[in-house]
Amino acid sequence: MEAEAKCRGWDVFEADGVCRVCGKQAVFAPIRPGHSLRETRCSACKASRRTRDLARVIAHLAAGRDCATLPQALSAMQDWRVFEAQAAGPLHDVLRCLPHYACSEYVPELAKPGSCTQAGLRCEDLERLSFADASFDLVVTQDIFEHIADPWRAFDEVWRVLAPGGRHVFTVPVHEGHLTTPRVCFTDGARVDLLPPVHHGDPVRQGGSLVVTDFGDDLSQRLTSRGQPTHVATHVAFYKPSEMPGIIDGDMHALYDAAWKAGEKAGFLRYNSVVFVTEKAAREG
C-alpha cells in the first residue's frame, strides 16, 4: 500500500497540537486505554483521528500542502459543491458553512430516500442517489461503504454524481495483508452470511451496523480497474498487520465475540488510518 506517511507513533501530523478539523489547540487521546489509535479524539471538537486525517487531505486538495487545517481551506472551497453522507459530527460542523453544501443520512424508516424527514433531515441511499449526474465537486464518506449491501454499486453512484475534476475522499477500515472479502450477500432481498456476523458501532442505530465487506489492500486497484482512479492519500501505520484483526472468522471471530460481550470491541477492532481519494478527470478543451 502506498503511503504519504507511516509511523509507529500516534502523533504524526499533530506534533503542533492543532486539530486538522477544528483548527484549535487540543490534545488527542484514545477514548479509553487500549482502544484503537485510529479513534483518538480531539479534546476540542471530538473529531476522531481518521476524521482529522481526512480533513487534512481535503485541506491540501483545496488550498495546497501548506494549508494546515480545514478551516483555513474554507475560503478556497466557497464555489465547491460538496456532498457529505453524514449530517452530524465535527466535520459536518465545519463544512456546513459552505454555500453549496449538502448532507444526508440513510434513515429509510423515517423518510423515503431522496426526501426529507419532518425535521428536515435529507435521506439518501448511496446505492441509489437521487442527485443528477455531475452534481458535486467533492463527495465525503467516512466508514460507510463496509456496511452497504452492494458497495460497488454505491461507488458507481458516487462516481456518477461527481463532476469532471471532482473527488471522492473517503475512509473505510482496511484489513491490511488481506484481499477484499465479502462477509454478506443479499439474494432477492434475503441476507446470506458468508462469514460470521460482525458489527461496528453506529451513532444512529442501537446494536451497531452489520459489516457487509472487509476491504483489503486491493481496494485502490479494484476501483481503478473499474475506471475510477483511486489512490491512498494518507496511511498512518499505528499497527503492523499482525496486530490488527484481519478477516474475522473462525477462532478470530470467537475472540471478537468475547471482546464484544466484555464491552471491549473497540479495543479489538484496531485499524490504521487510511484515507482514499478517487478523482474524476477534468474535461479537456
Secondary structure in CASP SS format (residue, H / E / C, confidence):
PFRMAT SS
TARGET T0000
AUTHOR 0000-0000-0000
METHOD secondary structure of the structure
MODEL  1
M C 1.00
E C 1.00
A C 1.00
E C 1.00
A C 1.00
K C 1.00
C C 1.00
R C 1.00
G C 1.00
W C 1.00
D C 1.00
V C 1.00
F C 1.00
E C 1.00
A C 1.00
D C 1.00
G C 1.00
V E 1.00
C C 1.00
R C 1.00
V C 1.00
C C 1.00
G C 1.00
K C 1.00
Q E 1.00
A C 1.00
V C 1.00
F E 1.00
A E 1.00
P C 1.00
I C 1.00
R C 1.00
P C 1.00
G C 1.00
H C 1.00
S C 1.00
L H 1.00
R H 1.00
E H 1.00
T C 1.00
R E 1.00
C E 1.00
S C 1.00
A C 1.00
C C 1.00
K C 1.00
A C 1.00
S E 1.00
R H 1.00
R H 1.00
T H 1.00
R H 1.00
D H 1.00
L H 1.00
A H 1.00
R H 1.00
V H 1.00
I H 1.00
A H 1.00
H H 1.00
L H 1.00
A H 1.00
A H 1.00
G C 1.00
R C 1.00
D C 1.00
C C 1.00
A C 1.00
T C 1.00
L H 1.00
P H 1.00
Q H 1.00
A H 1.00
L H 1.00
S H 1.00
A H 1.00
M H 1.00
Q C 1.00
D C 1.00
W C 1.00
R C 1.00
V E 1.00
F E 1.00
E E 1.00
A C 1.00
Q C 1.00
A C 1.00
A C 1.00
G C 1.00
P H 1.00
L H 1.00
H H 1.00
D H 1.00
V H 1.00
L H 1.00
R C 1.00
C C 1.00
L C 1.00
P C 1.00
H C 1.00
Y E 1.00
A E 1.00
C E 1.00
S C 1.00
E E 1.00
Y C 1.00
V C 1.00
P C 1.00
E C 1.00
L C 1.00
A C 1.00
K C 1.00
P C 1.00
G C 1.00
S C 1.00
C E 1.00
T C 1.00
Q C 1.00
A C 1.00
G C 1.00
L C 1.00
R E 1.00
C E 1.00
E C 1.00
D C 1.00
L C 1.00
E C 1.00
R C 1.00
L C 1.00
S C 1.00
F C 1.00
A C 1.00
D C 1.00
A C 1.00
S C 1.00
F E 1.00
D E 1.00
L E 1.00
V E 1.00
V E 1.00
T E 1.00
Q E 1.00
D C 1.00
I C 1.00
F H 1.00
E H 1.00
H H 1.00
I C 1.00
A C 1.00
D C 1.00
P H 1.00
W H 1.00
R H 1.00
A H 1.00
F H 1.00
D H 1.00
E H 1.00
V H 1.00
W H 1.00
R H 1.00
V H 1.00
L E 1.00
A E 1.00
P E 1.00
G E 1.00
G E 1.00
R E 1.00
H E 1.00
V E 1.00
F E 1.00
T E 1.00
V C 1.00
P C 1.00
V E 1.00
H E 1.00
E C 1.00
G C 1.00
H C 1.00
L C 1.00
T C 1.00
T E 1.00
P E 1.00
R C 1.00
V E 1.00
C E 1.00
F E 1.00
T E 1.00
D C 1.00
G C 1.00
A E 1.00
R E 1.00
V E 1.00
D E 1.00
L C 1.00
L C 1.00
P C 1.00
P C 1.00
V C 1.00
H E 1.00
H E 1.00
G C 1.00
D C 1.00
P C 1.00
V C 1.00
R C 1.00
Q C 1.00
G C 1.00
G C 1.00
S E 1.00
L E 1.00
V C 1.00
V C 1.00
T E 1.00
D E 1.00
F E 1.00
G E 1.00
D C 1.00
D C 1.00
L H 1.00
S H 1.00
Q H 1.00
R H 1.00
L H 1.00
T H 1.00
S H 1.00
R C 1.00
G C 1.00
Q C 1.00
P C 1.00
T E 1.00
H E 1.00
V E 1.00
A E 1.00
T E 1.00
H E 1.00
V E 1.00
A C 1.00
F C 1.00
Y C 1.00
K C 1.00
P H 1.00
S H 1.00
E H 1.00
M C 1.00
P C 1.00
G C 1.00
I C 1.00
I C 1.00
D C 1.00
G H 1.00
D H 1.00
M H 1.00
H H 1.00
A H 1.00
L H 1.00
Y H 1.00
D H 1.00
A H 1.00
A H 1.00
W H 1.00
K H 1.00
A C 1.00
G C 1.00
E C 1.00
K H 1.00
A H 1.00
G H 1.00
F H 1.00
L C 1.00
R C 1.00
Y C 1.00
N C 1.00
S E 1.00
V E 1.00
V E 1.00
F E 1.00
V E 1.00
T E 1.00
E E 1.00
K C 1.00
A C 1.00
A C 1.00
R C 1.00
E C 1.00
G C 1.00
END
